């Protein structure tokens, strides 16, 4: 193994560990938000805003972080980002009012910007034919969402039901992880892009319609993933009456494959191409969300022998199985979208990944608030899946017409030399 390969592997390992902890912190309110909701007497919409607040700042900071990574290097930017969140995470344990949580949550949410730092930092250490896999492995740090669902309930139980222990433990963990990352990561100055372009000039790439297209895809596969990761623990508590530990464990059945299998998505994207992979991901989500949207229903049918009562609804087992399938699909889709970026914007991976990550993060911020608002308005918990079903419908229609126009106006797509056609493929 050459020294360059060894350094690349060390960067990938340390960055993935760091991103996992950052994502666990980012998803903290998925668990501690439940006792906080009870403590403050919040409604569903207020809970949605509480859970989503860290996602907002973690999304907005992604664009400048991506640009700074291109310019100054991922190692220093990643390290400083983690260090900057240690104190806010600790202070969260002293919050007592709703506005306290919202304000401190904004600073804690900076940890979510780590994705747009690690993606270009990791990608530049690997050749193009392995970048999809490398970014997929790094992106598996999304499994930090599942880590929170395993660790946070156990910490709360060990502290006699007090949620304040969670941010305290997470603060110390973030500090230790930042130090480990600094000692085991590496710097290669040749990976930095020496450019005098201003912030506004680099944002001119938004004029490229493909950037907007990737933003839309990512708002579904990543924004939807973040929203469900924040919402599912509470969903299990409300819909099936489980306690917080069992609910978090079942919610992890979605979160864990949605994070870990992102590496598989990177390999699939390298092998079959980003377009084909993303197209099938959307179809799988479309079917699953249709089934998950159906509310628990009791109805009476007048038969020849008199009234007869029926019940239609998803059992916890079937519901969890469908969520597991969605988690796998979203993991693959998250990787395939960033394969697009590494293929088409090799010199601006940081800036473009920041913009696309911003779109995905904003989806993860807006959706939990809409989930809560819809439950408050309709009283139907599965309305959250109805909303997601609609977003996937829009995505499929947009993808179909975008690809058809591109094929008629330009040369055939060349994102991969290994395209596979099928009746549902945009290449068919």
VOPAGU-2260 file (C-alpha; in pm, 1 decimal, decimal comma):
REM VOPAGU-2260
SITE   aa  ch    i         X         Y         Z
SITE  UNK   A    0       0,0       0,0       0,0
SITE  UNK   A    1     146,1     335,1    -103,7
SITE  UNK   A    2     164,4     628,6     136,2
SITE  UNK   A    3     -92,3     815,6     -75,1
SITE  UNK   A    4    -339,0     527,2     -44,4
SITE  UNK   A    5    -271,8     498,3     327,3
SITE  UNK   A    6    -335,0     869,5     377,3
SITE  UNK   A    7    -653,9     850,8     171,3
SITE  UNK   A    8    -786,0     566,5     385,9
SITE  UNK   A    9    -698,9     752,4     707,3
SITE  UNK   A   10    -877,8    1062,3     582,9
SITE  UNK   A   11   -1183,0     856,3     489,9
SITE  UNK   A   12   -1193,1     676,4     826,8
SITE  UNK   A   13   -1140,4     982,8    1045,2
SITE  UNK   A   14   -1383,7    1193,5     842,1
SITE  UNK   A   15   -1654,3     926,0     855,4
SITE  UNK   A   16   -1619,8     897,1    1233,1
SITE  UNK   A   17   -1635,2    1275,0    1271,3
SITE  UNK   A   18   -1939,7    1303,4    1047,3
SITE  UNK   A   19   -2117,1    1024,8    1238,5
SITE  UNK   A   20   -2082,4    1215,1    1566,7
SITE  UNK   A   21   -2182,8    1542,6    1400,8
SITE  UNK   A   22   -2494,5    1381,4    1258,3
SITE  UNK   A   23   -2581,6    1223,1    1593,9
SITE  UNK   A   24   -2567,9    1569,3    1750,5
SITE  UNK   A   25   -2770,2    1716,0    1463,3
SITE  UNK   A   26   -3049,7    1461,8    1522,9
SITE  UNK   A   27   -3047,9    1496,9    1901,8
SITE  UNK   A   28   -3395,3    1650,4    1924,2
SITE  UNK   A   29   -3546,6    1341,2    1761,9
SITE  UNK   A   30   -3520,7    1182,8    2108,5
SITE  UNK   A   31   -3479,9    1457,8    2369,0
SITE  UNK   A   32   -3749,2    1660,6    2193,7
SITE  UNK   A   33   -4012,9    1416,3    2321,1
SITE  UNK   A   34   -3961,3    1482,6    2695,5
SITE  UNK   A   35   -3904,9    1852,2    2617,8
SITE  UNK   A   36   -4242,8    1860,2    2437,2
SITE  UNK   A   37   -4409,3    1715,5    2746,5
SITE  UNK   A   38   -4217,1    1950,9    2975,4
SITE  UNK   A   39   -4319,1    2262,8    2781,5
SITE  UNK   A   40   -4664,5    2146,5    2668,0
SITE  UNK   A   41   -4592,4    2196,3    2296,9
SITE  UNK   A   42   -4832,6    2116,1    2014,4
SITE  UNK   A   43   -4729,0    1915,9    1708,1
SITE  UNK   A   44   -4626,0    2216,4    1500,2
SITE  UNK   A   45   -4414,3    2357,7    1782,5
SITE  UNK   A   46   -4248,4    2020,7    1826,0
SITE  UNK   A   47   -4175,9    2010,7    1453,5
SITE  UNK   A   48   -4008,0    2351,2    1471,6
SITE  UNK   A   49   -3808,5    2246,5    1778,8
SITE  UNK   A   50   -3681,7    1928,8    1610,8
SITE  UNK   A   51   -3603,6    2108,2    1285,1
SITE  UNK   A   52   -3428,4    2419,2    1417,8
SITE  UNK   A   53   -3075,3    2267,5    1418,9
SITE  UNK   A   54   -3136,8    2151,1    1061,7
SITE  UNK   A   55   -3194,7    2510,1     949,2
SITE  UNK   A   56   -2855,1    2646,5    1050,7
SITE  UNK   A   57   -2679,2    2325,6     951,9
SITE  UNK   A   58   -2823,8    2377,2     605,1
SITE  UNK   A   59   -2764,7    2749,9     566,1
SITE  UNK   A   60   -2398,0    2717,2     661,7
SITE  UNK   A   61   -2330,7    2448,9     401,1
SITE  UNK   A   62   -2267,9    2681,7     108,3
SITE  UNK   A   63   -1992,9    2891,6     271,9
SITE  UNK   A   64   -1843,5    2580,5     432,8
SITE  UNK   A   65   -1821,1    2409,6      94,4
SITE  UNK   A   66   -1650,4    2712,5     -58,6
SITE  UNK   A   67   -1408,9    2748,1     235,3
SITE  UNK   A   68   -1324,6    2379,4     199,5
SITE  UNK   A   69   -1233,3    2431,0    -166,4
SITE  UNK   A   70   -1017,7    2727,3     -71,9
SITE  UNK   A   71    -855,6    2638,0     263,6
SITE  UNK   A   72    -878,0    2258,7     280,7
SITE  UNK   A   73   -1116,1    2022,9     454,3
SITE  UNK   A   74    -903,5    1932,8     754,5
SITE  UNK   A   75    -886,7    2275,6     916,7
SITE  UNK   A   76   -1245,3    2368,7     829,8
SITE  UNK   A   77   -1384,6    2040,3     963,8
SITE  UNK   A   78   -1186,3    2067,5    1288,2
SITE  UNK   A   79   -1285,6    2427,7    1361,2
SITE  UNK   A   80   -1648,6    2349,7    1283,2
SITE  UNK   A   81   -1659,5    2068,1    1539,2
SITE  UNK   A   82   -1484,3    2272,8    1805,4
SITE  UNK   A   83   -1729,7    2560,4    1757,6
SITE  UNK   A   84   -2024,7    2336,9    1855,5
SITE  UNK   A   85   -1886,6    2194,2    2181,5
SITE  UNK   A   86   -1999,2    2481,1    2408,0
SITE  UNK   A   87   -2350,4    2527,5    2258,9
SITE  UNK   A   88   -2418,8    2154,3    2295,4
SITE  UNK   A   89   -2325,7    2169,2    2664,1
SITE  UNK   A   90   -2529,4    2486,3    2729,6
SITE  UNK   A   91   -2838,6    2317,2    2585,3
SITE  UNK   A   92   -2868,7    2113,1    2905,9
SITE  UNK   A   93   -2944,2    2436,9    3097,0
SITE  UNK   A   94   -3226,1    2556,6    2869,0
SITE  UNK   A   95   -3570,1    2588,0    3030,3
SITE  UNK   A   96   -3787,7    2790,5    2791,0
SITE  UNK   A   97   -3900,7    2728,1    2435,2
SITE  UNK   A   98   -3705,1    3020,7    2292,8
SITE  UNK   A   99   -3394,4    2895,4    2475,5
SITE  UNK   A  100   -3412,8    2565,9    2288,4
SITE  UNK   A  101   -3474,6    2733,6    1953,0
SITE  UNK   A  102   -3185,1    2976,1    1995,1
SITE  UNK   A  103   -2930,3    2725,7    2123,9
SITE  UNK   A  104   -3052,3    2473,6    1866,7
SITE  UNK   A  105   -2940,2    2713,2    1594,0
SITE  UNK   A  106   -2580,4    2696,8    1718,4
SITE  UNK   A  107   -2589,7    2321,5    1781,4
SITE  UNK   A  108   -2711,4    2282,0    1423,9
SITE  UNK   A  109   -2378,6    2402,7    1285,2
SITE  UNK   A  110   -2265,0    2042,1    1321,9
SITE  UNK   A  111   -2490,6    1952,6    1029,6
SITE  UNK   A  112   -2278,4    2162,9     795,3
SITE  UNK   A  113   -2000,7    1905,2     827,1
SITE  UNK   A  114   -2130,9    1716,9     526,7
SITE  UNK   A  115   -2038,1    1985,3     275,5
SITE  UNK   A  116   -1688,8    1991,4     426,8
SITE  UNK   A  117   -1624,5    1619,5     434,4
SITE  UNK   A  118   -1762,2    1540,9      89,8
SITE  UNK   A  119   -1507,5    1739,0    -116,6
SITE  UNK   A  120   -1232,8    1673,4     138,8
SITE  UNK   A  121   -1273,3    1296,3     103,1
SITE  UNK   A  122   -1349,8    1289,6    -270,6
SITE  UNK   A  123   -1024,5    1458,6    -372,9
SITE  UNK   A  124    -817,5    1185,2    -210,8
SITE  UNK   A  125    -957,5     921,4    -449,3
SITE  UNK   A  126    -956,0     865,2    -829,1
SITE  UNK   A  127   -1275,0     945,0   -1017,3
SITE  UNK   A  128   -1378,4     579,7   -1057,3
SITE  UNK   A  129   -1375,8     537,8    -677,1
SITE  UNK   A  130   -1516,5     873,4    -572,0
SITE  UNK   A  131   -1876,0     750,7    -561,3
SITE  UNK   A  132   -1782,9     470,6    -321,9
SITE  UNK   A  133   -1561,3     697,8    -109,4
SITE  UNK   A  134   -1831,6     962,0     -75,8
SITE  UNK   A  135   -2083,9     687,9      -3,2
SITE  UNK   A  136   -1870,8     552,2     281,3
SITE  UNK   A  137   -1828,7     902,0     422,7
SITE  UNK   A  138   -2199,7     966,9     383,8
SITE  UNK   A  139   -2266,8     653,8     589,6
SITE  UNK   A  140   -2203,6     887,6     880,4
SITE  UNK   A  141   -2576,1     959,7     843,1
SITE  UNK   A  142   -2604,0     653,0    1065,3
SITE  UNK   A  143   -2532,7     897,0    1348,3
SITE  UNK   A  144   -2910,6     938,4    1343,9
SITE  UNK   A  145   -2945,6     573,0    1445,0
SITE  UNK   A  146   -2665,2     615,4    1698,7
SITE  UNK   A  147   -2870,1     883,1    1872,7
SITE  UNK   A  148   -3171,4     652,6    1882,9
SITE  UNK   A  149   -2962,3     380,8    2049,9
SITE  UNK   A  150   -2765,1     599,8    2290,1
SITE  UNK   A  151   -2994,4     887,8    2389,5
SITE  UNK   A  152   -3282,9     676,7    2533,1
SITE  UNK   A  153   -3031,8     468,8    2730,1
SITE  UNK   A  154   -2871,4     783,7    2869,6
SITE  UNK   A  155   -3211,7     925,0    2967,3
SITE  UNK   A  156   -3301,9     598,6    3140,4
SITE  UNK   A  157   -2970,8     595,7    3328,6
SITE  UNK   A  158   -3038,5     950,1    3452,0
SITE  UNK   A  159   -3381,1     862,8    3595,3
SITE  UNK   A  160   -3564,3    1014,4    3300,5
SITE  UNK   A  161   -3367,4    1339,6    3278,8
SITE  UNK   A  162   -3289,7    1441,7    2921,3
SITE  UNK   A  163   -3017,5    1690,8    3023,8
SITE  UNK   A  164   -2750,9    1419,5    3039,4
SITE  UNK   A  165   -2769,5    1372,3    2661,4
SITE  UNK   A  166   -2628,0    1711,2    2550,7
SITE  UNK   A  167   -2362,7    1690,4    2822,6
SITE  UNK   A  168   -2237,2    1352,5    2699,9
SITE  UNK   A  169   -2261,0    1465,7    2338,7
SITE  UNK   A  170   -2058,3    1779,3    2410,4
SITE  UNK   A  171   -1769,0    1577,3    2554,4
SITE  UNK   A  172   -1795,8    1328,1    2268,3
SITE  UNK   A  173   -1773,2    1608,3    2012,3
SITE  UNK   A  174   -1458,1    1746,4    2173,9
SITE  UNK   A  175   -1287,5    1405,9    2181,6
SITE  UNK   A  176   -1388,5    1333,6    1822,0
SITE  UNK   A  177   -1253,5    1668,5    1701,3
SITE  UNK   A  178    -915,5    1593,4    1856,7
SITE  UNK   A  179    -906,1    1240,9    1711,2
SITE  UNK   A  180    -993,9    1379,7    1369,0
SITE  UNK   A  181    -713,6    1634,6    1383,8
SITE  UNK   A  182    -449,8    1378,4    1479,1
SITE  UNK   A  183    -549,3    1111,1    1228,1
SITE  UNK   A  184    -653,9    1317,8     923,8
SITE  UNK   A  185    -412,1    1455,5     666,1
SITE  UNK   A  186    -365,3    1766,2     449,3
SITE  UNK   A  187    -276,6    1780,8      80,8
SITE  UNK   A  188    -234,1    2144,7     -34,5
SITE  UNK   A  189    -269,9    2042,6    -398,4
SITE  UNK   A  190    -636,4    1963,3    -328,7
SITE  UNK   A  191    -710,4    2326,5    -248,6
SITE  UNK   A  192    -843,0    2545,1    -525,4
SITE  UNK   A  193    -647,7    2870,0    -548,2
SITE  UNK   A  194    -904,4    3115,2    -669,6
SITE  UNK   A  195    -966,3    3483,4    -612,4
SITE  UNK   A  196   -1333,3    3445,0    -696,4
SITE  UNK   A  197   -1566,1    3608,1    -448,5
SITE  UNK   A  198   -1849,1    3434,8    -268,3
SITE  UNK   A  199   -2107,2    3585,1    -502,4
SITE  UNK   A  200   -1905,1    3486,8    -809,4
SITE  UNK   A  201   -1884,8    3124,3    -701,5
SITE  UNK   A  202   -2260,2    3123,7    -644,2
SITE  UNK   A  203   -2307,1    3207,9   -1013,5
SITE  UNK   A  204   -2301,0    2833,0   -1075,3
SITE  UNK   A  205   -2664,9    2844,0    -964,9
SITE  UNK   A  206   -2730,8    2961,3   -1319,7
SITE  UNK   A  207   -2659,7    2604,9   -1426,5
SITE  UNK   A  208   -3000,3    2427,3   -1441,1
SITE  UNK   A  209   -2839,6    2094,9   -1350,8
SITE  UNK   A  210   -2747,0    2232,9   -1008,9
SITE  UNK   A  211   -3112,6    2312,6    -945,6
SITE  UNK   A  212   -3207,9    1965,6   -1061,7
SITE  UNK   A  213   -2972,0    1802,6    -814,6
SITE  UNK   A  214   -3102,8    2030,3    -542,0
SITE  UNK   A  215   -3451,4    1902,5    -606,5
SITE  UNK   A  216   -3346,9    1536,8    -600,8
SITE  UNK   A  217   -3153,1    1582,3    -279,2
SITE  UNK   A  218   -3434,6    1766,3    -104,9
SITE  UNK   A  219   -3635,6    1444,2    -147,6
SITE  UNK   A  220   -3381,1    1174,6     -61,1
SITE  UNK   A  221   -3188,4    1365,3     207,2
SITE  UNK   A  222   -3450,7    1614,0     322,8
SITE  UNK   A  223   -3703,4    1332,9     351,0
SITE  UNK   A  224   -3452,4    1117,8     537,2
SITE  UNK   A  225   -3371,6    1389,8     791,2
SITE  UNK   A  226   -3739,1    1473,2     841,9
SITE  UNK   A  227   -3836,7    1110,3     902,8
SITE  UNK   A  228   -3533,8    1051,7    1125,6
SITE  UNK   A  229   -3654,4    1342,8    1341,6
SITE  UNK   A  230   -4019,1    1243,2    1333,1
SITE  UNK   A  231   -4036,9     862,0    1355,7
SITE  UNK   A  232   -3960,2     814,5    1725,7
SITE  UNK   A  233   -4248,6    1041,0    1816,5
SITE  UNK   A  234   -4464,5     876,8    1547,0
SITE  UNK   A  235   -4421,9     533,9    1706,4
SITE  UNK   A  236   -4502,9     677,5    2050,0
SITE  UNK   A  237   -4821,7     843,3    1927,2
SITE  UNK   A  238   -4945,2     591,6    1670,1
SITE  UNK   A  239   -4865,3     263,2    1844,2
SITE  UNK   A  240   -4831,2     368,2    2209,1
SITE  UNK   A  241   -4471,7     248,5    2252,7
SITE  UNK   A  242   -4240,2     390,2    2518,7
SITE  UNK   A  243   -3953,2     612,0    2406,5
SITE  UNK   A  244   -3689,9     335,5    2417,2
SITE  UNK   A  245   -3885,4      89,1    2203,5
SITE  UNK   A  246   -3999,0     368,4    1969,9
SITE  UNK   A  247   -3640,8     489,6    1918,6
SITE  UNK   A  248   -3520,0     134,5    1854,9
SITE  UNK   A  249   -3782,2      79,3    1585,3
SITE  UNK   A  250   -3711,8     421,1    1434,6
SITE  UNK   A  251   -3347,0     315,9    1406,5
SITE  UNK   A  252   -3457,8      40,8    1166,2
SITE  UNK   A  253   -3511,9     326,0     921,2
SITE  UNK   A  254   -3221,7     547,9    1024,4
SITE  UNK   A  255   -2948,3     284,1    1029,5
SITE  UNK   A  256   -2977,0     149,7     672,3
SITE  UNK   A  257   -3051,0     504,3     558,4
SITE  UNK   A  258   -2702,1     594,0     673,2
SITE  UNK   A  259   -2482,4     284,9     653,9
SITE  UNK   A  260   -2595,9     171,9     309,6
SITE  UNK   A  261   -2504,1     501,9     153,2
SITE  UNK   A  262   -2171,4     335,3      73,4
SITE  UNK   A  263   -2362,6      75,4    -128,7
SITE  UNK   A  264   -2532,3     361,5    -308,8
SITE  UNK   A  265   -2191,9     498,2    -399,9
SITE  UNK   A  266   -2087,3     164,9    -549,1
SITE  UNK   A  267   -2416,2     127,5    -739,4
SITE  UNK   A  268   -2379,5     480,0    -876,6
SITE  UNK   A  269   -2023,0     409,5    -990,7
SITE  UNK   A  270   -2138,6      89,7   -1158,6
SITE  UNK   A  271   -2472,6     185,1   -1318,3
SITE  UNK   A  272   -2466,7     564,0   -1334,9
SITE  UNK   A  273   -2625,3     834,8   -1125,0
SITE  UNK   A  274   -2931,3     892,0   -1343,8
SITE  UNK   A  275   -3042,6     531,7   -1359,6
SITE  UNK   A  276   -2986,1     480,1    -986,0
SITE  UNK   A  277   -3176,4     791,9    -881,1
SITE  UNK   A  278   -3466,2     707,7   -1112,2
SITE  UNK   A  279   -3524,9     369,9    -946,7
SITE  UNK   A  280   -3486,0     515,7    -598,0
SITE  UNK   A  281   -3773,9     752,9    -668,2
SITE  UNK   A  282   -3997,0     468,6    -786,9
SITE  UNK   A  283   -3931,7     260,3    -475,4
SITE  UNK   A  284   -4011,4     559,1    -251,4
SITE  UNK   A  285   -4325,7     631,5    -452,9
SITE  UNK   A  286   -4468,7     283,3    -387,5
SITE  UNK   A  287   -4366,3     274,5     -21,6
SITE  UNK   A  288   -4505,4     620,4      60,1
SITE  UNK   A  289   -4834,5     530,9    -107,8
SITE  UNK   A  290   -4875,2     236,0     130,7
SITE  UNK   A  291   -4753,7     428,9     435,4
SITE  UNK   A  292   -4997,8     711,5     363,8
SITE  UNK   A  293   -5305,4     500,1     433,9
SITE  UNK   A  294   -5442,0     591,9     780,3
SITE  UNK   A  295   -5565,3     343,6    1038,3
SITE  UNK   A  296   -5927,4     298,9     930,6
SITE  UNK   A  297   -6239,2     145,3    1088,6
SITE  UNK   A  298   -6547,1     115,8     868,5
SITE  UNK   A  299   -6878,8     -62,7     860,8
SITE  UNK   A  300   -7023,7    -247,8     560,9
SITE  UNK   A  301   -7391,5    -329,3     541,9
SITE  UNK   A  302   -7403,2    -695,9     438,8
SITE  UNK   A  303   -7700,6    -930,0     378,2
SITE  UNK   A  304   -7653,1   -1047,3     735,6
SITE  UNK   A  305   -7642,0    -696,4     881,2
SITE  UNK   A  306   -7364,7    -446,9     961,7
SITE  UNK   A  307   -7009,7    -582,2     967,9
SITE  UNK   A  308   -6710,5    -390,2    1101,2
SITE  UNK   A  309   -6373,2    -392,0     925,8
SITE  UNK   A  310   -6031,7    -250,5    1008,5
SITE  UNK   A  311   -5756,6    -158,8     763,2
SITE  UNK   A  312   -5421,5     -38,3     886,0
SITE  UNK   A  313   -5051,1    -109,7     902,0
SITE  UNK   A  314   -4931,0    -325,5    1186,9
SITE  UNK   A  315   -4607,7    -211,8    1357,0
SITE  UNK   A  316   -4422,4    -493,1    1179,4
SITE  UNK   A  317   -4545,3    -403,1     831,1
SITE  UNK   A  318   -4498,0     -31,9     897,3
SITE  UNK   A  319   -4138,7     -86,8    1011,6
SITE  UNK   A  320   -4065,5    -312,2     713,1
SITE  UNK   A  321   -4180,0     -44,0     470,1
SITE  UNK   A  322   -3971,7     216,1     654,3
SITE  UNK   A  323   -3670,8     -14,5     626,8
SITE  UNK   A  324   -3718,6     -30,0     248,0
SITE  UNK   A  325   -3747,0     349,3     230,6
SITE  UNK   A  326   -3428,4     381,8     435,9
SITE  UNK   A  327   -3236,2     164,4     190,4
SITE  UNK   A  328   -3372,1     354,6    -109,8
SITE  UNK   A  329   -3288,1     694,1      38,6
SITE  UNK   A  330   -2937,1     579,3     131,4
SITE  UNK   A  331   -2870,9     482,4    -229,1
SITE  UNK   A  332   -3033,8     800,4    -359,4
SITE  UNK   A  333   -2823,7    1026,8    -137,5
SITE  UNK   A  334   -2507,3     875,6    -280,1
SITE  UNK   A  335   -2625,8     883,4    -642,0
SITE  UNK   A  336   -2700,7    1255,9    -628,1
SITE  UNK   A  337   -2345,5    1331,5    -516,6
SITE  UNK   A  338   -2210,4    1107,0    -789,0
SITE  UNK   A  339   -2368,2    1357,5   -1028,6
SITE  UNK   A  340   -2168,9    1635,5    -864,8
SITE  UNK   A  341   -1831,6    1460,5    -869,0
SITE  UNK   A  342   -1886,2    1374,1   -1237,5
SITE  UNK   A  343   -1991,6    1717,2   -1357,3
SITE  UNK   A  344   -1823,5    1962,7   -1119,0
SITE  UNK   A  345   -1483,4    1812,3   -1027,6
SITE  UNK   A  346   -1326,6    2156,5    -975,9
SITE  UNK   A  347   -1609,5    2289,4    -759,6
SITE  UNK   A  348   -1724,7    1988,2    -561,2
SITE  UNK   A  349   -1722,7    2186,5    -237,2
SITE  UNK   A  350   -1928,8    2478,8    -360,5
SITE  UNK   A  351   -2182,8    2266,4    -549,6
SITE  UNK   A  352   -2214,3    2009,4    -268,7
SITE  UNK   A  353   -2274,7    2301,1     -33,3
SITE  UNK   A  354   -2556,1    2434,5    -250,2
SITE  UNK   A  355   -2713,8    2091,6    -301,0
SITE  UNK   A  356   -2667,7    2010,8      66,7
SITE  UNK   A  357   -2840,0    2338,8     151,3
SITE  UNK   A  358   -3142,1    2236,9     -54,9
SITE  UNK   A  359   -3156,2    1895,8     110,7
SITE  UNK   A  360   -3113,8    2045,0     454,2
SITE  UNK   A  361   -3388,4    2300,5     396,4
SITE  UNK   A  362   -3613,8    2012,6     300,2
SITE  UNK   A  363   -3523,4    1848,1     630,1
SITE  UNK   A  364   -3609,1    2173,0     810,0
SITE  UNK   A  365   -3940,6    2248,0     640,8
SITE  UNK   A  366   -4084,8    1895,5     634,6
SITE  UNK   A  367   -4101,2    1830,3    1013,7
SITE  UNK   A  368   -4280,8    2162,9    1061,0
SITE  UNK   A  369   -4527,3    2068,4     787,4
SITE  UNK   A  370   -4567,5    1721,7     943,5
SITE  UNK   A  371   -4669,7    1883,2    1271,7
SITE  UNK   A  372   -4897,9    2136,8    1105,0
SITE  UNK   A  373   -5077,6    1866,1     907,9
SITE  UNK   A  374   -5132,3    1655,7    1219,6
SITE  UNK   A  375   -5267,3    1960,5    1405,1
SITE  UNK   A  376   -5500,8    2040,3    1113,5
SITE  UNK   A  377   -5619,1    1690,0    1019,4
SITE  UNK   A  378   -5555,2    1476,9    1327,3
SITE  UNK   A  379   -5416,4    1207,4    1094,5
SITE  UNK   A  380   -5058,9    1104,8    1172,2
SITE  UNK   A  381   -5001,9     935,8     836,1
SITE  UNK   A  382   -5057,4    1274,1     668,1
SITE  UNK   A  383   -4678,0    1313,6     687,7
SITE  UNK   A  384   -4640,6    1027,7     440,7
SITE  UNK   A  385   -4911,6    1175,6     219,7
SITE  UNK   A  386   -4696,6    1487,3     192,7
SITE  UNK   A  387   -4385,6    1283,6     107,7
SITE  UNK   A  388   -4581,9    1086,5    -151,4
SITE  UNK   A  389   -4671,2    1412,8    -323,1
SITE  UNK   A  390   -4309,6    1531,3    -329,9
SITE  UNK   A  391   -4195,4    1206,7    -491,9
SITE  UNK   A  392   -4471,9    1234,4    -753,2
SITE  UNK   A  393   -4342,4    1580,0    -845,0
SITE  UNK   A  394   -3986,4    1445,5    -861,5
SITE  UNK   A  395   -4075,2    1160,8   -1096,2
SITE  UNK   A  396   -4263,9    1390,2   -1333,3
SITE  UNK   A  397   -3978,2    1642,8   -1332,0
SITE  UNK   A  398   -3716,7    1375,2   -1390,8
SITE  UNK   A  399   -3911,2    1226,2   -1679,9
SITE  UNK   A  400   -3948,8    1552,3   -1868,6
SITE  UNK   A  401   -3599,3    1678,8   -1784,1
SITE  UNK   A  402   -3432,8    1368,5   -1921,8
SITE  UNK   A  403   -3652,1    1362,0   -2231,9
SITE  UNK   A  404   -3571,8    1724,7   -2312,5
SITE  UNK   A  405   -3200,5    1668,5   -2255,2
SITE  UNK   A  406   -3196,7    1368,5   -2488,9
SITE  UNK   A  407   -3374,2    1558,0   -2766,0
SITE  UNK   A  408   -3166,0    1877,2   -2733,9
SITE  UNK   A  409   -2817,8    1739,8   -2669,2
SITE  UNK   A  410   -2597,7    1438,4   -2718,7
SITE  UNK   A  411   -2668,3    1123,1   -2515,0
SITE  UNK   A  412   -2579,4    1141,5   -2147,9
SITE  UNK   A  413   -2228,4    1031,7   -2056,4
SITE  UNK   A  414   -2239,4    1016,4   -1678,4
SITE  UNK   A  415   -2152,1     648,4   -1685,1
SITE  UNK   A  416   -2027,7     399,2   -1936,6
SITE  UNK   A  417   -2236,6     127,6   -1773,5
SITE  UNK   A  418   -2597,6     231,1   -1831,5
SITE  UNK   A  419   -2869,9     -30,3   -1807,2
SITE  UNK   A  420   -3205,0      23,8   -1974,0
SITE  UNK   A  421   -3541,2     -90,1   -1840,9
SITE  UNK   A  422   -3908,0      -7,9   -1896,5
SITE  UNK   A  423   -3891,8     253,0   -1617,6
SITE  UNK   A  424   -3549,8     392,4   -1700,1
SITE  UNK   A  425   -3516,8     744,9   -1836,5
SITE  UNK   A  426   -3284,7     595,7   -2097,5
SITE  UNK   A  427   -3546,6     359,0   -2235,0
